[in-house]
Amino acid sequence: SSSASRPQCSSSSRRIFFSNIRLNSKEDEDGASSVGLWMSTAEASNDLTTMEGDDNNNDDEDEEEEEWIEEEFELLTERDFYDTEWKIGTVLDSSPDSIATTWVRLTTTDEGTNIATWGNSNKIIARGKWAIDVPSQFFSISRESLGGWFGKQIWAGTLEDYYFMEGTVRGWSPISPASVIGQWQGIRLGVSKEE
């Protein structure tokens, strides 16, 4: 290879794309040709200064445009729903002009099974189970007919806060597949006015 000296670029200038680059072809002592990219130190310095200036301007603009709002919130857990009662309003697709109002009591057994007891006025009409996925704040309550033999409905959705939740109702029966059959909203009962 040729021993001819080449202009050197500083290590910092190698990290950027240069606009003033020359493609040179040369021949060594044995007659073999080679191609290389050449750039003067002055050109590298000028390009680096220009690009660094542009980056600084962009950083300043980004800092002015970006505004971060920090909000603190607490994830709800199963414990927040132990021994609570909720008033549930449900609108089924089959009766879009009618709101069916029921209540559900959420309890847990000594074995850790979460039980949902559904009622209408002072009468218990069905039972089911409830669950909450803490990371996603996804909540579900099931309602079974005769142990599930004649179908099941599930009220599910994302928790809004400690006092309110809403979502969709899914249902299935031995003669129909699972599908969305309505929408619902629920408010926590037994809450003092101060809360």
N, C-alpha and C positions, 0 to 999 in steps of 0.2 A: 504494500500500500504506500501511497505518497506520504512524504514527511512534511509536506507543505503545511504551514500553520493555518488554523481556522479561527475566525473570530469567535469568541466564547460569549455565551449568554449567561447572565446570572441565574442562580437556582430559582429565584423568585419569578423571573420572567418566563421560565419554562412551564409554569403552571397555567399560562393564559394562551389564548389564540392570537397570533400575530397577524396584522393586516398587511404589513410590508415584508413579504417573504419572496426571495428569489430562488429559482430552481436552477442550479448550476450543474453542468456536465464537464468532467475532466478525465484525463487519461494519465495513468501512472507510467512508470519507467518501462514496464513490460508490455505496454500497449493495451492493457485492460481498461475498459471505461467504467466509471462509476458516477452515480447521480446523488446529489445531496442537497439539503435545504440550508441556505445560508442567510444570515441576518446580522447586520452590524449591531454593535453594542448600543450605539446611539438610537437606532430604530427601536430596539427592544425596550430601552429606557422610556422613549416617548410613548410607545403603545401601552406600557405598564402604567405610566402616570395617568394616561387618558382613561383607561379602564378602571383604575382604582378610584378616580374621581367620579365616574358614572356609578360605581357600586356604592360609594358613600352617599350620593344623592338618592339612590333607590332605597337605601337603608333608612334615610331620614323620612322619605315619603311613606314607607311601610309603617314606621313607628307612629306617624301622624294618623294614618288611616286605621290602624288596628287598635281597638279598644277592648279590653278584657273586663268582663264583669264577673266577680267572684260571688257565688251563691253557696250557702251552706244548707244542706238538707240531711235529714235522717232517714235511713232505710227502715221501713216497717218490718217487723218480724211476727212470727206466730203468736208470741206472747202479747202483742198489741191487740189480738183478737180473741183471746181467751174469755169466755163467759160474756160475750157481747151480743147484742141484738140489733138487727138491721131491718129497716123498712124497704122492701123491694118493689119497684114498679116495673112491670114487664109489658112490652108491646109486641105481640106475636104477629108475624107476617100474615097469618090467616085472619087476624082481626086488627087491622092497622088503626082503626078508630077507637079502640078500647084499651084501657090501661088496667091490667090485672094487678091488684095490690095485695101483697102477702108480707109476712115477716119471717125471718129466719134467725134462729139462735145458734151461736157457734160455741161449742164446748169441746173439751178433750178428756179422754179417759185416762185412768192411771197407767195404762199400757202405752199411752201416747197416740192413740187413734183420735183423729179430729172428726167430731160428729156434728152434722148440720141437721137441726130440727126445724122443719117448715110448718108454719101455722097460718090459719085464716081466722081472724078475730081471736077467740079463746080456744080454738080447736086445732089440735095437731093433725096435719093432713098428710105429711110425708117425712121421710128421713133421707139423709144422704151423707156425704163427706165433704170436707173443705180442705184446701191446701194453699200455700203461698210459696212462691219461688222468690227468695229474698233478693238475689242479685238483679233479677229482671223486674221485680215488684209485680209479678203476674199472679193473679188471685183467681181461684175457681171454687165454686160450690156446686155439688151435684144434688140431684133430686131423683130418687128412684121410685118406681111403681112396683109394689109387692116384691121388694128385694131385687129389682132389676129385671124380673122376668117379662114384664110388659113394656120395657123400655126405660130410658134414662134421659134426663135433661141436665145440661151443665151451663151454669151462669159463670162466665169467665171474662176477664179483662185486666187492664193495667190499673193499679191503685193510683188514685189522684192525690189523696191525702188521708189523714187520720179519720176524717169524718165522712168522706164521700168516695164512691167508686161506681164505675159503669163499664159496660161491655156488650157482648153479644151472647145470645142463647143458642146452644147447639143441642140437637136432640136426635135420638134414634129409637127405633122400635124393631121388633122381630120382622116387620114387613116393610121397613124403609131404612135406607142407609143414613149415616150421620150427616147432618147438614145444618147450616145456620137457619134458625126458625124465628128469630126475633132479636130485640134489643132490650137492655135493662139499665136501670140506675138504682143505686142504693144509698141510704143515709143512715148513719149510726144513731140508734135510739138511746135514751137515758143520758143525754149530754146536758150538763148544766148551762144556763145562759151565760155564765162567766166565760165558759170555754168557747 
